[in-house]
Amino acid sequence: MTATPIKRALISVSDKQGIEDFARSLNQQGVEIISTGGTAKLLAEQGIDVIAVADVTGAAEMMDGRVKTLNPKIHGGILARRDNDSHLADMAREDITGIDLVVVNLYPFGATLARPDASRTDLVENIDIGGPAMIRAAAKNHDFVTIITDAGDYQTVLDEMANGGVSEATRRRLAAKAFAHTAHYDSTISGWMRDQGDDDALPQNLSLGGELIQMMRYGENPHQDAGLYRIASRTPRPGVLNAEQIQGKPLSFNNINDTDAAFELVAEFDAPSIAIIKHANPCGVASHDDLTQAWQAALASDPVSAFGGIIALNRPLTGSLAKEITSIFTEVVIAPDADDEAKAIMAAKPNLRLLLTHDMPDPAAAGLVFRNVAGGFLAQSRDQGSPSSLDLKCVTKRQPSESEMRDLIFAMTVAKHVKSNAIVYAKDKATVGIGAGQMSRLDSSRIAARKAEDLAENKGLDQSPVIGSVVASDAFFPFADGLLAAANAGATAVIQPGGSVKDDDVIAAADDAGLAMVFTGMRHFRH
């Protein structure tokens, strides 16, 4: 199809940024403008010729503006095909004039949702009805009608109008953008209503509306495109998505993925804690009353892997701790806050990103998490399970000591955030060996112990830090070999879900080795 000229436009916008200049330019090109309520009033006050919708429809706006454009004189003018004789006859009979341009953006439901003081009535009244109907009608009939939902497209349309009309390519692009706009709007409303708790956690139809926050330089690899999107929520989850970036170069796709993993892990702990993450897996985690000592213990777990890692804190960053952290190369530091001294120290490392969240996420909060598959996605409820809240069952002859139980709960909390198959050795509320993402649980046990042994050798320690530690497994030991590997490495107590057909054999092996072992009854696979 050829470019279509614009003779008549309908303008109805909540976000009035740039609308005055755009409407004035339309007037200058001889375009007749019809408009609604507040938009019509604004344009008239600016000396722009405008016709009220009520004068076109012959019906006054009613019900506090809920009904104004839902009328054949409006929708007929938008939806009529100009190449269909029957449509043209209907227009002539009903005295309907065609509308060639529709400029609409919607009631600010998302912005209202973000307001803590917004009532349910406020939200309901910001659900637009006529706007989406006009947008969809114009987008459907894009062969003849141009639809604008974004002020950023005003100038493009004006430029093409000056050259004879809006091109087919632009009309199609704007129509696609319009349908995405209404889909995001509807999904935001649907999500809010679902969050009221009256709907199934996993409904038959689940739509996700994402708003582009930032384009990435590239994705996981330089040949991949990537962008960061936010899903609107009444209670945004504190984390990397909503953090304030104090300094540093823009975050990459991998930075964001790793930083999210780090912050979600450290949020699990009530005590001051630090997590060091590399490639979405923890390489060191520790809790201590003194956050600097927690940092030192976390770093000691695997100082080699910590190079170029992501560091997450669940307490404000202090100047003294900032000095220690900046002594090694670090990509990102994320914390709820930072004092002025810490910010000044970080500023000396211009490439290091410092993110402040001003709050911590609730690890027990409900929600959905997603994974992509070809042509779709998987959705599941968030893993809210916490070993500290479970009724742990000791299955061995020897009971764990108080200190062992404390470390067992710590180790399993970390294991929950390690890629399966996950094995975590811990001592004094600090990791001393982590085995992640192996196809065999036995290999994870051996790798974690071997890394600790290598560290001891490199540091000239008398013995491996795994000796005297406890060990956590994210899923049951299918055979006794993985458990015996941990025992041979020096672990004294074990925490695992249990549930294997070989549980009796594994328990017997633990008893023979003098281990204490507790079952949680809850698995924590993380793929």
N, C-alpha and C positions, 0 to 999 in steps of 0.2 A: 504494500500500500504506500501511497505517497504521504508527504508531510501534511498534517491537518492544521488549517488555520484556526485561530481561537477568536470567536466573536462574543461569547457570553461565558462568564465565570461565576461560580458559586464559592464564596469564601466563608468559612466558619472555623475559627481557630481558638483554642484555649491558650496556647503559647503564641503570643502575638509578636515575638521577636522578628523584626524585618518586614512585617506585613504591611506597614504604612508605605514604605518605599516601593514594595512590590505592587501593591494595589494602585499607587499613583502611576507607575510605569504602565500598568494595564490600561488605565484611563487614557494615558497619552497615546496608546496604540489603538484607541477607539473601542476597547472591550467594555461591554456592559457588565456591571458587577451587581450580583445579588448577595445578600448576606443576612446573618442572623444576629439577634440580641446584642450582646456586648461588642461583637466585632463590627456590626453595622453602625453602632453608636460611635465607636472609636474612629472609623473611617469617615463618617459624616463630620465629626468634630475637626478632622484634619483637612476638610474641604474636598474630600474625594467623593465623586458621584457614586451613590450606592442606592440600590433598591432593596427595601426590606422584604424578607421572605414572605411575611404575612401579606404583603401587597401582591405577591405572585400567586400565592395559594388561595387568597381570599378567606383565609382562616387565621384568627389570631393565635399567637403562641399561648399555650395553656399548661396547666399543671406544673407551675414553676419551671417552665421551659422544657419539661420532659417531652412534650409533643410540639413540634414546630416544622420539621422538614419531612416527616413521614406523610407524604402527600403525593398523589399522582403528578401534580404539576412540577414537582421536583424530581422524583424518581423516574417519571416518564421522560423528562428532559435529559436525564443522565443515561438511561438504559436503552433508549430508542436507537436502533441501527439505522444509519442514514442511507443505507443501500437496500432497505426492505420496504417495499411499497405499502405493505399492510401496516408497518409501524408508522410510516409517514402519514397514512390516512387516519390512523388513530390520533396522532398528534394534531392533525388539522381539525378533526371532529371535536376533540377535547380542549382545543386552544392551548396546546402545550408547545412551548418554545424550547429548542434544544439547548443543552448546557455542554460546552466544549471543554471546560476546565473546572476541576473540583480541587479546592485547596482546603484540606481539613486536617487538624490534629486533635487529639482526643482529650477528654477530661483527664486531669492528672491523677489517675488512680495510683500509679506507682509512687509518685511523690507523696500522696496522701498516706499510702501504706507505710512509708518511711518515717512519718511523723509519730513520735511516741504518744502524743496527746490525741491522735485521731480516734474518734469513736466509731462504732460499727455503723451508725447512721451516716457519718462523714464518708465512710468508705462506700457504702451503698449508693449514696447520692453522687459519687464520682465514678460510677459505672456508666459509661457513655453508651447510648443506644442508637440514636440517629446518626452519630458520627461514623461508627463502623459500617452502618448500612450504606451510607453515601460513598464511603471509601471503597467498599466491596463492589458496589454497583459501577462506579467509575472504572475500577480496575478490571472488572469483568468486560466492560465495553471499551477496552483500551484501543480497539481498532479506530474509534472515533473520538474518544475522550481522554484527556490528559489528567492524571491524578498526582497531586503533590501532597506528601505527608511530612516532608522535611524541608525546613527553611533553607537548607543548604542547596536545594535544587531550584530555588527561585531564579537565580541568574542564568542557569543553563536553559531554562524554558524561555526566559525573555530573549536570550540571544538567538534561539532557534525561531521564535516568533518573528523577530526582526528580519529573518531570512526566508519568510514565507510560511512557516508553520512548524509544528513540533514533529520531529521525525518518528518513524515507526520504531526504530531501535530505542529511542528515548522513552516513548510511551510504554513499550514492553518492560524496559528496565524499571520505570517508575511503578508500573503495575505490580511487578514482582516484589518490589520494596514495600508497596502498600499492603499486600497480603501478609508479608512478614511482620509488618507493623501491627496489624490487627490480630495476627496469631499470637504475637508476644503479649499484647494487651490482654487477650482472653486467657492466656496461660497464667498470667500474673493474677488475674481475678480467680481463676480456678484453683491456683495454688493457695491463695489466701483462704478460700472457702474450705479447701481440703484440710488446711491447718486448724480449722475450728474443731476438728476432732469428730465430725459426724460422718466422715467418709472413710472407706477402706484405705489402709496404708498404701496398698498397691491396687489402684482402681483399674477398671477394664480399659479405659483410655487415659493415658498419662501424657500430657504435653508439657514441654519445657521451653520457656521463653527466655532466651539469653540476650542481654544487652552488651554489645561490644565495648569493653573498657579500654583495651590497648591492643594494638597489633604487635606481635612479636617480630624480632628481626628474622627469626626462622623457628622451626619446630625442634624436635629432638635432634635433627640433623640439618645442615645448611640447605639441602635441596627440598625441605618441607616447609610449607606455609603454616602459620599458626596465629591464633588470636586468643585473647583472654576475655571471657564473657561472664557477666554476673546475672544470677537468677534473682529476681526481686523477692524480698521476704520482709515480713513484719518485724522479725527479730533476726537480722543478719548475724551469721556466726562469726565471732571474732577470729581473725586469722589473716593470712597473706592477702586474700582478696580485698579486704576492707582496711588493711593496714595503711598507716601514714609512712611514706618513704621519706626519711629524713635526709638521706644522702646516697650517693653512689650512682653508677650507671644504670640504665634500665634493666629490669629483670628479664631473664630469658625464660623460655618454655621450661627447660629443665630446672632452673632456679626456683620457679614457682611450684613445680611439682615436689621438689625436695623440701622446700621451706614449709609447704603445707604438711608434709609428712612429719617434719621435725616438731612443728608447733602442736600438732594433734597429739603426738607422743608425750611431750613434756607437760601438756595440760592434764594428763592422767594423775599427776602427783600433787598431793597437798603440801608436802614439804618442799623447800627451795630445791629446784632441780635444773639440770642442764642436759640437753641431748645434742649430740653431734651426728649429723646425717650425711651419708654419701650415697648417691644414686638411690634415694628413697629408702635406704636401709640404715639403721643406727649402727655406728661403729663405736660409740661410747655414750653411756648414760649414767648419771649419778645423782643421788639426793644427799643433801647434808644441810645442817643448820646454817652453815657458812657457805654462801653461794660460790665464793672463790675456791673453797676446798672441793665443792661439787665439780667445778670446772676442772680442777687438777686431776680428780679421780676419773672423770669422764675422758679426759685427754689421755690419761695413762692406759686406758683400756686398749687403744689402738692409735697411737700417735701418727703412724705412717698414713693410715687411711684418712685421718682427720685433716690432712693437708688439702686445701681447696674445698673444704666441706661447708655445711650449713650448720649454724649454731642457734639453738632455741633455748630461751630461758622462760621460766614461769614467775620470775620476779624482776623488778626493775634493774637495769644495767647500771652499775656503779663505775666510777672512774678507775678504781683499783682493779676491778675485773676487766674493764676495757683494755687496760695496759697489758694484761696477760693474754687476752684473746688476740690482740693485734700483734702479738709476738710471732704468730704463725699466719700463713696465707689463708684467708677465709673469704668465701664468696658472699655470704649473707649472715647477718645477725638479726634475729627477731625476738622481741621482748615486749612485755606490756608497757614498759616505759624506760626512760634513761635520764640520769641526772646531767646537768650542764657539763660537768667535767668529762663524763663518758662521751657526750656528743662531740666535745672539742677533741678528744683523743681519736675518736673515729674519723673526724674530719681530716686528719692527717693521712688517712688512707682513702683517697678519692674514689677508688674503684670498688671499695667495700660498701655493700648496701646495708643500711641500718633501717629496719622496719619496726615501727611501734604500733601496737594494736590497741592499747588503752583498756584492754580487758582480756580475759581468758575464756576459751570455749568450755562449755560443760560437756565432759566426756559421756555423761549419762543422758544427754538430751536426745530426744527422738529425731529422726530424719531419715532421708534416703540418700544412698550413694549409688553411683552409676559407673558402668564400664562399657566401653564401646565394643560392638561386634560388627562384622561386615553387614551393612544394611540396617543396623538397629543398635539397641543398647540393652544391657542388663540393668535391672534396678533391684536393690535390696535395702532392708532397714539397716541403719548404722549398727556396728558392733558395740553395743552398750555394756557388754559384760565386763565385770571387774572382779578379779580374784579376791580382792579384799572384802567383797560383799557376799561371797559364796560360802556355803557350808562345806568347808574342806574336810575330806575324809582321809584319815591316816590308814593305810592298808598294809603297813609293815609292822614287824615286831617292835622296831625301835621308833619311838615318837620323835619328831623333830624338836630341837631345842627352841627356845624363844627367839634367839638370834637367827637360827636357821629359818624359822617360819617367817620372820620379817623379811629375810632375803629371798625366800621362795616367792612370796607375794610380789616383791619388787621385780624379780626375774621374769615372772609370768606376765606382769604388766608390760614389760619391755617386749617380751616375745610376741605379744598381741600385735606389735607394730613392726615385726620382722617378717620378711618374705618367707613363705613356706618352702621347704621344710625348715622350721626355725628351732634353733637350740641356743639358749642363753645361759652362760655361767655368770654368777654374781656373788659378790662378797662385800659385806659392809655397805649395802645399798649402792653398789657400783658394779657395772658390768666389767668382767675380766676376760671374757671371750664370747664371741657371737659367730654362729654359723648360720648362713642365710641362703635361701633359694636353691638348695641342692635337691637333686632328684631322689636322694636317699637320706633318711634321717641319720643313718650311721655316718655318712659322709659329713653331714652338718656337725655332728658331735666331734668327729675327728678334726675337722677344719678349725672349729672354734678352739679346741684344746691346742692344736699345733700352732695357731697364731699366738696364743698366750705363751707357749714354750719358746717360740722364736723371739718374742718380746723380752722374755726373761733373759735369754742368752745375749741379746743385743745390749741389754742394760747391765749385764753382769750380775743378775740376781741369783741367789742361792737356789731358788726353786721357782717353778711356774706359779703364777698367781691363781691358777685354777685349783691348786691344792688347797683343800679346806673350804672350797666354794660350794654353792648349791647350783643346781641346773634345772632349767625350765624347758619343756617341750610343748610347742603349740598344739600338737595333736598326740594321740597315744603312740607308744612304742609298739609297733606290730610284732617285734621280736625282742629278745633280751639283748641282742648285740649292741644296739645303740645305747641302751642304758649302761651296759658293761663298759663301753668305750668311755662314757662319762665317769664311771667309777674308777677305771684305770687311770684316767687323767687326774684324779684326785678329788672329785666331787663327793660330798658327804650326804647330801639330801636331794631329793628329786620332787618336782611338781609336774604333773601331766594330767590331761583330761581323763584318762582311762577309757574303757569301752572296747578294747581289743578282745578278740576271741582267745588271744594268748596272754591275757592279763595275769592269769594264775602263774604262768611260767615267768613273766616279768617280775611279779611280786616275789616269787621264790628266789630269783636271781638277786633281787635287791636285798632280801634277807640274808642270803649267803654272803653278800658283799658288805653287810653291816650298814646298809643305807637306810635312811628314813625316807618314806615316799608318801605323798598325799595326792589324792585324786580330786580334781575340781568338778568333773562332770560337764565341762564346757570347753569346746574346741575353739581355736582362734586362727584358722587358716587365713592367710593374706596373700592373695595372688597378684 
